[in-house]
């Protein structure tokens, strides 16, 4: 099952970075995030949490490396991606198990909680001045 997902929440732990092999034997970075997606509603001058849920989120590729390097526990993030249901058999009991998880395409910081930002000049990042996009590193 795959559906579009968009939610805001807080990181329960700092992202965990690991590498896994793709079909051609290359190591691909993947960051595992545990996020509490809440339902914050305005209540006067403050917000009230009206329930929510925890979800496992995976982020792949160069964005996984950036998330692991930059995002601390407790960071407020917006997640966009696809919702998947994974199914497996329990090792101990042999019973079927399942879990919903998010395979993220984007993880963005909530700017309301950012104290400062420091960018590297484009030349240090590998961006081209014309496009602002990374050059291919082939």
N, CA, C and O atoms as a GROMACS GRO file, in nm:
protein
  552
    1UNK      N    1   0.085  -0.117   0.000
    1UNK     CA    2   0.000   0.000   0.000
    1UNK      C    3   0.090   0.123   0.000
    1UNK      O    4   0.180   0.133   0.083
    2UNK      N    5   0.067   0.216  -0.091
    2UNK     CA    6   0.145   0.339  -0.095
    2UNK      C    7   0.050   0.457  -0.115
    2UNK      O    8  -0.032   0.456  -0.207
    3UNK      N    9   0.061   0.557  -0.030
    3UNK     CA   10  -0.021   0.677  -0.036
    3UNK      C   11   0.066   0.798  -0.008
    3UNK      O   12   0.166   0.788   0.062
    4UNK      N   13   0.027   0.913  -0.063
    4UNK     CA   14   0.099   1.037  -0.036
    4UNK      C   15   0.076   1.077   0.110
    4UNK      O   16  -0.035   1.067   0.161
    5UNK      N   17   0.182   1.121   0.175
    5UNK     CA   18   0.175   1.161   0.316
    5UNK      C   19   0.243   1.295   0.333
    5UNK      O   20   0.348   1.320   0.274
    6UNK      N   21   0.182   1.381   0.415
    6UNK     CA   22   0.244   1.508   0.453
    6UNK      C   23   0.205   1.534   0.598
    6UNK      O   24   0.086   1.536   0.631
    7UNK      N   25   0.305   1.554   0.684
    7UNK     CA   26   0.277   1.579   0.825
    7UNK      C   27   0.387   1.658   0.892
    7UNK      O   28   0.500   1.665   0.842
    8UNK      N   29   0.354   1.718   1.006
    8UNK     CA   30   0.450   1.793   1.086
    8UNK      C   31   0.460   1.727   1.222
    8UNK      O   32   0.361   1.681   1.279
    9UNK      N   33   0.583   1.724   1.274
    9UNK     CA   34   0.602   1.663   1.404
    9UNK      C   35   0.741   1.689   1.459
    9UNK      O   36   0.818   1.767   1.403
   10UNK      N   37   0.770   1.623   1.570
   10UNK     CA   38   0.898   1.639   1.639
   10UNK      C   39   0.977   1.509   1.635
   10UNK      O   40   0.920   1.400   1.647
   11UNK      N   41   1.110   1.521   1.617
   11UNK     CA   42   1.195   1.404   1.618
   11UNK      C   43   1.208   1.351   1.761
   11UNK      O   44   1.241   1.426   1.852
   12UNK      N   45   1.181   1.222   1.780
   12UNK     CA   46   1.194   1.161   1.912
   12UNK      C   47   1.338   1.128   1.945
   12UNK      O   48   1.376   1.123   2.062
   13UNK      N   49   1.419   1.106   1.842
   13UNK     CA   50   1.562   1.081   1.857
   13UNK      C   51   1.633   1.146   1.739
   13UNK      O   52   1.569   1.182   1.640
   14UNK      N   53   1.763   1.162   1.750
   14UNK     CA   54   1.840   1.211   1.636
   14UNK      C   55   1.836   1.104   1.527
   14UNK      O   56   1.829   0.985   1.560
   15UNK      N   57   1.839   1.142   1.399
   15UNK     CA   58   1.838   1.042   1.291
   15UNK      C   59   1.955   0.946   1.302
   15UNK      O   60   2.066   0.984   1.342
   16UNK      N   61   1.930   0.821   1.266
   16UNK     CA   62   2.035   0.718   1.265
   16UNK      C   63   2.069   0.690   1.120
   16UNK      O   64   1.982   0.650   1.042
   17UNK      N   65   2.196   0.709   1.083
   17UNK     CA   66   2.241   0.689   0.945
   17UNK      C   67   2.306   0.552   0.931
   17UNK      O   68   2.389   0.512   1.012
   18UNK      N   69   2.265   0.480   0.828
   18UNK     CA   70   2.329   0.355   0.793
   18UNK      C   71   2.340   0.350   0.641
   18UNK      O   72   2.285   0.435   0.571
   19UNK      N   73   2.410   0.250   0.591
   19UNK     CA   74   2.424   0.233   0.446
   19UNK      C   75   2.377   0.094   0.410
   19UNK      O   76   2.405  -0.003   0.482
   20UNK      N   77   2.306   0.083   0.299
   20UNK     CA   78   2.257  -0.045   0.250
   20UNK      C   79   2.294  -0.057   0.104
   20UNK      O   80   2.307   0.044   0.034
   21UNK      N   81   2.309  -0.179   0.056
   21UNK     CA   82   2.345  -0.200  -0.083
   21UNK      C   83   2.223  -0.195  -0.172
   21UNK      O   84   2.118  -0.250  -0.138
   22UNK      N   85   2.238  -0.129  -0.288
   22UNK     CA   86   2.131  -0.133  -0.386
   22UNK      C   87   2.154  -0.253  -0.477
   22UNK      O   88   2.247  -0.331  -0.452
   23UNK      N   89   2.075  -0.270  -0.577
   23UNK     CA   90   2.084  -0.387  -0.665
   23UNK      C   91   2.216  -0.401  -0.738
   23UNK      O   92   2.253  -0.512  -0.778
   24UNK      N   93   2.290  -0.291  -0.757
   24UNK     CA   94   2.416  -0.297  -0.831
   24UNK      C   95   2.537  -0.300  -0.738
   24UNK      O   96   2.650  -0.281  -0.784
   25UNK      N   97   2.517  -0.325  -0.608
   25UNK     CA   98   2.628  -0.338  -0.514
   25UNK      C   99   2.681  -0.208  -0.458
   25UNK      O  100   2.780  -0.209  -0.384
   26UNK      N  101   2.618  -0.096  -0.490
   26UNK     CA  102   2.662   0.032  -0.436
   26UNK      C  103   2.600   0.054  -0.298
   26UNK      O  104   2.488   0.011  -0.273
   27UNK      N  105   2.674   0.120  -0.208
   27UNK     CA  106   2.622   0.153  -0.076
   27UNK      C  107   2.539   0.281  -0.086
   27UNK      O  108   2.587   0.384  -0.134
   28UNK      N  109   2.415   0.274  -0.040
   28UNK     CA  110   2.323   0.388  -0.044
   28UNK      C  111   2.292   0.431   0.099
   28UNK      O  112   2.254   0.347   0.181
   29UNK      N  113   2.308   0.561   0.132
   29UNK     CA  114   2.276   0.605   0.268
   29UNK      C  115   2.126   0.609   0.293
   29UNK      O  116   2.049   0.646   0.205
   30UNK      N  117   2.086   0.570   0.413
   30UNK     CA  118   1.946   0.579   0.456
   30UNK      C  119   1.945   0.625   0.602
   30UNK      O  120   2.017   0.570   0.685
   31UNK      N  121   1.862   0.725   0.630
   31UNK     CA  122   1.847   0.774   0.767
   31UNK      C  123   1.714   0.726   0.821
   31UNK      O  124   1.611   0.737   0.755
   32UNK      N  125   1.717   0.673   0.944
   32UNK     CA  126   1.595   0.631   1.012
   32UNK      C  127   1.558   0.738   1.115
   32UNK      O  128   1.640   0.776   1.198
   33UNK      N  129   1.435   0.784   1.107
   33UNK     CA  130   1.386   0.887   1.199
   33UNK      C  131   1.263   0.833   1.271
   33UNK      O  132   1.185   0.757   1.213
   34UNK      N  133   1.246   0.871   1.395
   34UNK     CA  134   1.126   0.838   1.472
   34UNK      C  135   1.059   0.972   1.500
   34UNK      O  136   1.117   1.057   1.568
   35UNK      N  137   0.937   0.991   1.448
   35UNK     CA  138   0.871   1.122   1.453
   35UNK      C  139   0.735   1.109   1.521
   35UNK      O  140   0.659   1.016   1.494
   36UNK      N  141   0.706   1.204   1.610
   36UNK     CA  142   0.572   1.213   1.670
   36UNK      C  143   0.495   1.319   1.591
   36UNK      O  144   0.526   1.438   1.600
   37UNK      N  145   0.395   1.275   1.515
   37UNK     CA  146   0.311   1.365   1.438
   37UNK      C  147   0.194   1.405   1.526
   37UNK      O  148   0.110   1.322   1.562
   38UNK      N  149   0.188   1.532   1.560
   38UNK     CA  150   0.087   1.579   1.654
   38UNK      C  151  -0.024   1.655   1.582
   38UNK      O  152  -0.016   1.682   1.463
   39UNK      N  153  -0.127   1.687   1.658
   39UNK     CA  154  -0.238   1.770   1.608
   39UNK      C  155  -0.246   1.891   1.698
   39UNK      O  156  -0.331   1.898   1.787
   40UNK      N  157  -0.159   1.986   1.676
   40UNK     CA  158  -0.156   2.108   1.758
   40UNK      C  159  -0.260   2.205   1.707
   40UNK      O  160  -0.264   2.239   1.589
   41UNK      N  161  -0.345   2.250   1.797
   41UNK     CA  162  -0.450   2.347   1.764
   41UNK      C  163  -0.432   2.471   1.851
   41UNK      O  164  -0.397   2.460   1.968
   42UNK      N  165  -0.455   2.591   1.794
   42UNK     CA  166  -0.442   2.714   1.873
   42UNK      C  167  -0.540   2.713   1.991
   42UNK      O  168  -0.656   2.675   1.978
   43UNK      N  169  -0.489   2.756   2.107
   43UNK     CA  170  -0.571   2.768   2.229
   43UNK      C  171  -0.528   2.896   2.298
   43UNK      O  172  -0.442   2.894   2.386
   44UNK      N  173  -0.588   3.008   2.259
   44UNK     CA  174  -0.547   3.137   2.314
   44UNK      C  175  -0.412   3.179   2.258
   44UNK      O  176  -0.393   3.182   2.137
   45UNK      N  177  -0.319   3.210   2.348
   45UNK     CA  178  -0.184   3.250   2.307
   45UNK      C  179  -0.091   3.130   2.290
   45UNK      O  180   0.025   3.147   2.254
   46UNK      N  181  -0.140   3.010   2.316
   46UNK     CA  182  -0.058   2.890   2.312
   46UNK      C  183  -0.121   2.788   2.217
   46UNK      O  184  -0.217   2.818   2.147
   47UNK      N  185  -0.067   2.667   2.215
   47UNK     CA  186  -0.122   2.559   2.136
   47UNK      C  187  -0.157   2.443   2.227
   47UNK      O  188  -0.094   2.423   2.331
   48UNK      N  189  -0.257   2.367   2.187
   48UNK     CA  190  -0.301   2.250   2.262
   48UNK      C  191  -0.280   2.127   2.173
   48UNK      O  192  -0.317   2.128   2.055
   49UNK      N  193  -0.220   2.021   2.230
   49UNK     CA  194  -0.198   1.898   2.155
   49UNK      C  195  -0.323   1.812   2.166
   49UNK      O  196  -0.363   1.773   2.276
   50UNK      N  197  -0.384   1.782   2.054
   50UNK     CA  198  -0.508   1.703   2.053
   50UNK      C  199  -0.482   1.561   2.004
   50UNK      O  200  -0.562   1.505   1.929
   51UNK      N  201  -0.373   1.505   2.047
   51UNK     CA  202  -0.341   1.367   2.009
   51UNK      C  203  -0.252   1.361   1.888
   51UNK      O  204  -0.232   1.460   1.818
   52UNK      N  205  -0.198   1.246   1.864
   52UNK     CA  206  -0.109   1.226   1.751
   52UNK      C  207  -0.063   1.082   1.748
   52UNK      O  208  -0.124   0.995   1.812
   53UNK      N  209   0.044   1.056   1.675
   53UNK     CA  210   0.095   0.920   1.663
   53UNK      C  211   0.244   0.922   1.631
   53UNK      O  212   0.295   1.017   1.572
   54UNK      N  213   0.312   0.815   1.670
   54UNK     CA  214   0.453   0.796   1.636
   54UNK      C  215   0.462   0.719   1.505
   54UNK      O  216   0.381   0.630   1.479
   55UNK      N  217   0.560   0.753   1.424
   55UNK     CA  218   0.584   0.679   1.300
   55UNK      C  219   0.733   0.670   1.272
   55UNK      O  220   0.809   0.762   1.302
   56UNK      N  221   0.772   0.559   1.212
   56UNK     CA  222   0.908   0.545   1.162
   56UNK      C  223   0.914   0.607   1.023
   56UNK      O  224   0.824   0.588   0.942
   57UNK      N  225   1.021   0.682   0.998
   57UNK     CA  226   1.039   0.750   0.871
   57UNK      C  227   1.176   0.714   0.817
   57UNK      O  228   1.274   0.716   0.891
   58UNK      N  229   1.185   0.680   0.688
   58UNK     CA  230   1.315   0.657   0.626
   58UNK      C  231   1.336   0.762   0.518
   58UNK      O  232   1.245   0.798   0.444
   59UNK      N  233   1.460   0.809   0.510
   59UNK     CA  234   1.501   0.910   0.412
   59UNK      C  235   1.626   0.857   0.344
   59UNK      O  236   1.720   0.816   0.412
   60UNK      N  237   1.628   0.857   0.211
   60UNK     CA  238   1.736   0.793   0.136
   60UNK      C  239   1.822   0.895   0.062
   60UNK      O  240   1.779   1.007   0.035
   61UNK      N  241   1.945   0.854   0.031
   61UNK     CA  242   2.035   0.931  -0.053
   61UNK      C  243   2.106   1.044   0.021
   61UNK      O  244   2.124   1.038   0.142
   62UNK      N  245   2.145   1.148  -0.055
   62UNK     CA  246   2.222   1.257   0.004
   62UNK      C  247   2.143   1.331   0.110
   62UNK      O  248   2.202   1.389   0.202
   63UNK      N  249   2.011   1.331   0.099
   63UNK     CA  250   1.928   1.397   0.202
   63UNK      C  251   1.938   1.323   0.334
   63UNK      O  252   1.928   1.385   0.440
   64UNK      N  253   1.957   1.192   0.330
   64UNK     CA  254   1.973   1.113   0.453
   64UNK      C  255   2.099   1.156   0.526
   64UNK      O  256   2.098   1.171   0.649
   65UNK      N  257   2.208   1.177   0.453
   65UNK     CA  258   2.333   1.220   0.515
   65UNK      C  259   2.318   1.359   0.576
   65UNK      O  260   2.368   1.384   0.686
   66UNK      N  261   2.250   1.449   0.507
   66UNK     CA  262   2.230   1.584   0.559
   66UNK      C  263   2.142   1.581   0.683
   66UNK      O  264   2.170   1.652   0.780
   67UNK      N  265   2.036   1.502   0.682
   67UNK     CA  266   1.947   1.492   0.799
   67UNK      C  267   2.022   1.439   0.920
   67UNK      O  268   2.007   1.492   1.030
   68UNK      N  269   2.103   1.335   0.900
   68UNK     CA  270   2.179   1.278   1.012
   68UNK      C  271   2.280   1.377   1.068
   68UNK      O  272   2.307   1.377   1.188
   69UNK      N  273   2.335   1.460   0.983
   69UNK     CA  274   2.436   1.558   1.025
   69UNK      C  275   2.373   1.680   1.093
   69UNK      O  276   2.433   1.737   1.184
   70UNK      N  277   2.254   1.720   1.049
   70UNK     CA  278   2.198   1.849   1.091
   70UNK      C  279   2.084   1.844   1.191
   70UNK      O  280   2.066   1.940   1.266
   71UNK      N  281   2.006   1.737   1.195
   71UNK     CA  282   1.884   1.737   1.275
   71UNK      C  283   1.906   1.678   1.414
   71UNK      O  284   1.948   1.563   1.426
   72UNK      N  285   1.880   1.754   1.520
   72UNK     CA  286   1.893   1.702   1.655
   72UNK      C  287   1.761   1.643   1.705
   72UNK      O  288   1.655   1.667   1.647
   73UNK      N  289   1.769   1.567   1.810
   73UNK     CA  290   1.649   1.518   1.878
   73UNK      C  291   1.562   1.638   1.914
   73UNK      O  292   1.614   1.741   1.959
   74UNK      N  293   1.432   1.627   1.896
   74UNK     CA  294   1.338   1.734   1.931
   74UNK      C  295   1.312   1.835   1.822
   74UNK      O  296   1.226   1.921   1.836
   75UNK      N  297   1.387   1.826   1.710
   75UNK     CA  298   1.367   1.922   1.601
   75UNK      C  299   1.225   1.909   1.546
   75UNK      O  300   1.172   1.798   1.533
   76UNK      N  301   1.163   2.022   1.515
   76UNK     CA  302   1.030   2.024   1.455
   76UNK      C  303   1.049   2.016   1.304
   76UNK      O  304   1.118   2.100   1.246
   77UNK      N  305   0.987   1.917   1.240
   77UNK     CA  306   1.008   1.893   1.098
   77UNK      C  307   0.876   1.875   1.025
   77UNK      O  308   0.775   1.838   1.084
   78UNK      N  309   0.880   1.901   0.895
   78UNK     CA  310   0.770   1.869   0.805
   78UNK      C  311   0.819   1.755   0.716
   78UNK      O  312   0.927   1.763   0.658
   79UNK      N  313   0.739   1.650   0.706
   79UNK     CA  314   0.776   1.531   0.630
   79UNK      C  315   0.680   1.515   0.513
   79UNK      O  316   0.558   1.526   0.529
   80UNK      N  317   0.736   1.490   0.395
   80UNK     CA  318   0.655   1.460   0.278
   80UNK      C  319   0.708   1.332   0.217
   80UNK      O  320   0.829   1.313   0.204
   81UNK      N  321   0.617   1.243   0.179
   81UNK     CA  322   0.660   1.118   0.119
   81UNK      C  323   0.543   1.025   0.095
   81UNK      O  324   0.430   1.070   0.071
   82UNK      N  325   0.571   0.895   0.100
   82UNK     CA  326   0.468   0.794   0.079
   82UNK      C  327   0.453   0.709   0.204
   82UNK      O  328   0.551   0.677   0.271
   83UNK      N  329   0.330   0.673   0.233
   83UNK     CA  330   0.297   0.589   0.347
   83UNK      C  331   0.293   0.444   0.300
   83UNK      O  332   0.223   0.410   0.204
   84UNK      N  333   0.370   0.357   0.368
   84UNK     CA  334   0.379   0.217   0.333
   84UNK      C  335   0.337   0.131   0.451
   84UNK      O  336   0.356   0.170   0.566
   85UNK      N  337   0.282   0.016   0.424
   85UNK     CA  338   0.257  -0.083   0.528
   85UNK      C  339   0.351  -0.199   0.504
   85UNK      O  340   0.344  -0.266   0.402
   86UNK      N  341   0.440  -0.222   0.601
   86UNK     CA  342   0.532  -0.335   0.594
   86UNK      C  343   0.472  -0.452   0.669
   86UNK      O  344   0.408  -0.434   0.772
   87UNK      N  345   0.493  -0.572   0.618
   87UNK     CA  346   0.442  -0.691   0.683
   87UNK      C  347   0.556  -0.792   0.697
   87UNK      O  348   0.640  -0.804   0.607
   88UNK      N  349   0.560  -0.864   0.809
   88UNK     CA  350   0.660  -0.966   0.834
   88UNK      C  351   0.606  -1.066   0.935
   88UNK      O  352   0.498  -1.047   0.993
   89UNK      N  353   0.681  -1.170   0.956
   89UNK     CA  354   0.644  -1.273   1.052
   89UNK      C  355   0.735  -1.260   1.174
   89UNK      O  356   0.857  -1.252   1.159
   90UNK      N  357   0.677  -1.257   1.293
   90UNK     CA  358   0.752  -1.246   1.417
   90UNK      C  359   0.848  -1.363   1.432
   90UNK      O  360   0.808  -1.478   1.414
   91UNK      N  361   0.975  -1.335   1.463
   91UNK     CA  362   1.076  -1.441   1.477
   91UNK      C  363   1.044  -1.538   1.590
   91UNK      O  364   1.061  -1.659   1.575
   92UNK      N  365   0.996  -1.485   1.702
   92UNK     CA  366   0.973  -1.568   1.821
   92UNK      C  367   0.842  -1.646   1.814
   92UNK      O  368   0.840  -1.765   1.845
   93UNK      N  369   0.735  -1.580   1.774
   93UNK     CA  370   0.603  -1.643   1.779
   93UNK      C  371   0.554  -1.693   1.645
   93UNK      O  372   0.463  -1.776   1.639
   94UNK      N  373   0.613  -1.645   1.536
   94UNK     CA  374   0.568  -1.684   1.403
   94UNK      C  375   0.440  -1.614   1.359
   94UNK      O  376   0.387  -1.643   1.252
   95UNK      N  377   0.391  -1.522   1.442
   95UNK     CA  378   0.267  -1.451   1.410
   95UNK      C  379   0.294  -1.340   1.308
   95UNK      O  380   0.402  -1.281   1.306
   96UNK      N  381   0.195  -1.314   1.223
   96UNK     CA  382   0.212  -1.204   1.126
   96UNK      C  383   0.208  -1.068   1.197
   96UNK      O  384   0.129  -1.048   1.288
   97UNK      N  385   0.294  -0.978   1.155
   97UNK     CA  386   0.301  -0.842   1.210
   97UNK      C  387   0.298  -0.744   1.094
   97UNK      O  388   0.333  -0.778   0.981
   98UNK      N  389   0.255  -0.621   1.122
   98UNK     CA  390   0.258  -0.516   1.020
   98UNK      C  391   0.277  -0.381   1.089
   98UNK      O  392   0.250  -0.365   1.208
   99UNK      N  393   0.322  -0.286   1.011
   99UNK     CA  394   0.349  -0.152   1.064
   99UNK      C  395   0.342  -0.051   0.951
   99UNK      O  396   0.389  -0.077   0.840
  100UNK      N  397   0.283   0.065   0.978
  100UNK     CA  398   0.284   0.175   0.882
  100UNK      C  399   0.413   0.252   0.900
  100UNK      O  400   0.458   0.273   1.012
  101UNK      N  401   0.472   0.294   0.790
  101UNK     CA  402   0.592   0.376   0.795
  101UNK      C  403   0.590   0.473   0.678
  101UNK      O  404   0.517   0.454   0.581
  102UNK      N  405   0.672   0.576   0.688
  102UNK     CA  406   0.679   0.679   0.585
  102UNK      C  407   0.814   0.671   0.515
  102UNK      O  408   0.918   0.672   0.581
  103UNK      N  409   0.813   0.662   0.383
  103UNK     CA  410   0.936   0.674   0.305
  103UNK      C  411   0.938   0.816   0.253
  103UNK      O  412   0.868   0.850   0.158
  104UNK      N  413   1.020   0.900   0.317
  104UNK     CA  414   1.019   1.044   0.292
  104UNK      C  415   1.093   1.080   0.163
  104UNK      O  416   1.196   1.021   0.130
  105UNK      N  417   1.038   1.178   0.093
  105UNK     CA  418   1.108   1.238  -0.020
  105UNK      C  419   1.168   1.372   0.023
  105UNK      O  420   1.268   1.417  -0.032
  106UNK      N  421   1.104   1.437   0.123
  106UNK     CA  422   1.152   1.564   0.176
  106UNK      C  423   1.134   1.570   0.327
  106UNK      O  424   1.033   1.525   0.380
  107UNK      N  425   1.234   1.624   0.395
  107UNK     CA  426   1.226   1.654   0.538
  107UNK      C  427   1.273   1.798   0.552
  107UNK      O  428   1.387   1.831   0.521
  108UNK      N  429   1.183   1.884   0.600
  108UNK     CA  430   1.213   2.026   0.613
  108UNK      C  431   1.203   2.069   0.759
  108UNK      O  432   1.119   2.017   0.833
  109UNK      N  433   1.287   2.162   0.800
  109UNK     CA  434   1.281   2.218   0.934
  109UNK      C  435   1.167   2.317   0.946
  109UNK      O  436   1.137   2.390   0.852
  110UNK      N  437   1.103   2.319   1.062
  110UNK     CA  438   1.005   2.423   1.094
  110UNK      C  439   1.085   2.546   1.136
  110UNK      O  440   1.153   2.543   1.238
  111UNK      N  441   1.078   2.652   1.059
  111UNK     CA  442   1.163   2.768   1.083
  111UNK      C  443   1.131   2.840   1.214
  111UNK      O  444   1.213   2.920   1.260
  112UNK      N  445   1.018   2.815   1.274
  112UNK     CA  446   0.984   2.877   1.402
  112UNK      C  447   1.076   2.835   1.514
  112UNK      O  448   1.081   2.900   1.618
  113UNK      N  449   1.149   2.726   1.496
  113UNK     CA  450   1.239   2.677   1.600
  113UNK      C  451   1.387   2.690   1.566
  113UNK      O  452   1.472   2.646   1.643
  114UNK      N  453   1.419   2.751   1.453
  114UNK     CA  454   1.558   2.762   1.410
  114UNK      C  455   1.618   2.890   1.467
  114UNK      O  456   1.563   2.999   1.448
  115UNK      N  457   1.731   2.878   1.537
  115UNK     CA  458   1.798   2.993   1.597
  115UNK      C  459   1.894   3.060   1.499
  115UNK      O  460   1.906   3.183   1.499
  116UNK      N  461   1.962   2.982   1.415
  116UNK     CA  462   2.053   3.039   1.317
  116UNK      C  463   2.078   2.939   1.205
  116UNK      O  464   2.057   2.819   1.221
  117UNK      N  465   2.124   2.992   1.092
  117UNK     CA  466   2.156   2.909   0.976
  117UNK      C  467   2.288   2.957   0.922
  117UNK      O  468   2.311   3.078   0.911
  118UNK      N  469   2.375   2.864   0.886
  118UNK     CA  470   2.503   2.899   0.826
  118UNK      C  471   2.518   2.820   0.698
  118UNK      O  472   2.520   2.697   0.700
  119UNK      N  473   2.529   2.890   0.586
  119UNK     CA  474   2.543   2.826   0.456
  119UNK      C  475   2.687   2.833   0.408
  119UNK      O  476   2.757   2.931   0.436
  120UNK      N  477   2.730   2.730   0.338
  120UNK     CA  478   2.861   2.732   0.274
  120UNK      C  479   2.847   2.805   0.141
  120UNK      O  480   2.741   2.799   0.078
  121UNK      N  481   2.952   2.874   0.096
  121UNK     CA  482   2.946   2.934  -0.037
  121UNK      C  483   2.919   2.827  -0.142
  121UNK      O  484   2.954   2.710  -0.122
  122UNK      N  485   2.856   2.866  -0.253
  122UNK     CA  486   2.816   2.772  -0.358
  122UNK      C  487   2.933   2.688  -0.406
  122UNK      O  488   2.916   2.568  -0.432
  123UNK      N  489   3.051   2.746  -0.419
  123UNK     CA  490   3.167   2.673  -0.470
  123UNK      C  491   3.204   2.556  -0.378
  123UNK      O  492   3.247   2.452  -0.426
  124UNK      N  493   3.187   2.572  -0.247
  124UNK     CA  494   3.220   2.466  -0.152
  124UNK      C  495   3.115   2.356  -0.152
  124UNK      O  496   3.146   2.241  -0.121
  125UNK      N  497   2.990   2.388  -0.188
  125UNK     CA  498   2.882   2.290  -0.190
  125UNK      C  499   2.881   2.210  -0.320
  125UNK      O  500   2.821   2.103  -0.324
  126UNK      N  501   2.946   2.259  -0.425
  126UNK     CA  502   2.940   2.193  -0.555
  126UNK      C  503   2.828   2.245  -0.642
  126UNK      O  504   2.800   2.188  -0.747
  127UNK      N  505   2.762   2.356  -0.601
  127UNK     CA  506   2.656   2.415  -0.682
  127UNK      C  507   2.717   2.493  -0.796
  127UNK      O  508   2.828   2.545  -0.786
  128UNK      N  509   2.644   2.502  -0.905
  128UNK     CA  510   2.687   2.587  -1.014
  128UNK      C  511   2.622   2.723  -0.996
  128UNK      O  512   2.506   2.729  -0.955
  129UNK      N  513   2.692   2.831  -1.023
  129UNK     CA  514   2.634   2.964  -1.003
  129UNK      C  515   2.511   2.989  -1.090
  129UNK      O  516   2.421   3.063  -1.050
  130UNK      N  517   2.507   2.928  -1.209
  130UNK     CA  518   2.396   2.953  -1.301
  130UNK      C  519   2.265   2.892  -1.251
  130UNK      O  520   2.160   2.956  -1.258
  131UNK      N  521   2.271   2.770  -1.201
  131UNK     CA  522   2.149   2.698  -1.168
  131UNK      C  523   2.124   2.685  -1.018
  131UNK      O  524   2.010   2.667  -0.976
  132UNK      N  525   2.230   2.694  -0.939
  132UNK     CA  526   2.215   2.669  -0.797
  132UNK      C  527   2.200   2.522  -0.764
  132UNK      O  528   2.175   2.486  -0.649
  133UNK      N  529   2.217   2.436  -0.865
  133UNK     CA  530   2.203   2.291  -0.844
  133UNK      C  531   2.340   2.226  -0.847
  133UNK      O  532   2.434   2.276  -0.908
  134UNK      N  533   2.349   2.112  -0.780
  134UNK     CA  534   2.476   2.041  -0.773
  134UNK      C  535   2.517   1.990  -0.909
  134UNK      O  536   2.434   1.948  -0.990
  135UNK      N  537   2.649   1.994  -0.933
  135UNK     CA  538   2.703   1.936  -1.054
  135UNK      C  539   2.715   1.786  -1.034
  135UNK      O  540   2.729   1.739  -0.921
  136UNK      N  541   2.708   1.711  -1.142
  136UNK     CA  542   2.723   1.567  -1.135
  136UNK      C  543   2.865   1.533  -1.095
  136UNK      O  544   2.960   1.592  -1.147
  137UNK      N  545   2.881   1.440  -1.005
  137UNK     CA  546   3.014   1.398  -0.956
  137UNK      C  547   3.052   1.264  -1.018
  137UNK      O  548   3.094   1.174  -0.946
  138UNK      N  549   3.040   1.249  -1.149
  138UNK     CA  550   3.068   1.121  -1.217
  138UNK      C  551   3.213   1.101  -1.241
  138UNK      O  552   3.253   0.999  -1.296
   0.00000   0.00000   0.00000
